[in-house]
Amino acid sequence: MEGDAQGRRIALSSRPGPRATVGSRMVNQIMVDQVTSRAPSYLFGPLTRLGVMAAAGAGVLDQAVKTWLLFVFHLPARGSVALGPFVDLVLIWNTGISYGLFQQPGLLGQWLLLAVKAIAVALLWIWLARAPSRLVAVALGLIIGGAAGNAIDRMVYGAVADFVLLHLTTARWRFEWYVFNLADAAIVAGVIGILYDSFFGRKAQKAP
């Protein structure tokens, strides 16, 4: 009898009390929260906000300059305006992609290009949510902002407004680069940033 009573006392003392139960629940909840916070997100990441700021800056600047050139400076009526020995302002309505590639004069072609841009922006946004560095986040934001700026042109005007012409003129010949805009420049800058991070950024971080 005495042994049974002692065993019951040990069993009762080993049962978790109310405080122990609450404490264990709190620990479990903290562990669940940590796992949830570390779970990958397809839409948002720690550097998404930085990329969105870069995209917004590129897109707004591109649209502001285009609006000013079209409706304030009246570039279409001025024709070609020399900014320097190698740079001219000249308006070209581009029905293709950046730098006048893959021209699509028809309405169906324009909508196809818009669909391709939308898919590309969605994929870039997913990549942005997993950006490994600030440089990659800014670079992806520039590409997204540039694509959005040109997409707005295509929806509003039916074509993209290009206006920067780089050229080299001598007494015997003249070389002209593709006519482009600020959105195209943002896309190129973003691609350069991603390539730089791929070849040098991560190696520099791993170096002692």
VENMO-V807708 format. One line per field, one symbol per residue. ss: DSSP state (H for helix, E for strand, - for the rest). phi: phi as a letter, one per 30 degrees, with the letter a starting at -180 (. if undefined). burial: 1 if it has 9 or more other C-alpha atoms within 8 Angstrom, else 0. Layout:
# VENMO-V807708
ss=???
phi=???
burial=???
This chain:
# VENMO-V807708
ss=-HHHHHHHHHHHHH---HHHHHHHHHHHHHHHHHHHHH---------HHHHHHHHHHHHHHHHHHHHHHHH---HHHH--EE----EEEEEEEE---HHH------HHHHHHHHHHHHHHHHHHHHHHH----HHHHHHHHHHHHHHHHHHHHHHHH--EEEEEEEEEE----EEE---E-HHHHHHHHHHHHHHHHHHHHHHHHH--
phi=.ddddddddddddddddeddddddddddddddddddddddcdcbbdcdddddddddddddddddddddddccdhdeddicbdcadbbbcbdbdcccceiidhdbdddddddddddddddddddddddddcedadddddddddddddddddddedddciacdcbcccbbcbdcabcbdddbbdddddddddddddddddcbdddddddd
burial=0000000000000000000010000000000000000000000110110111111111111110011111000110000100000111111001111001001100001100110010001001110111100111111111111111111011000111111111110000000000111111111111111101100011000000
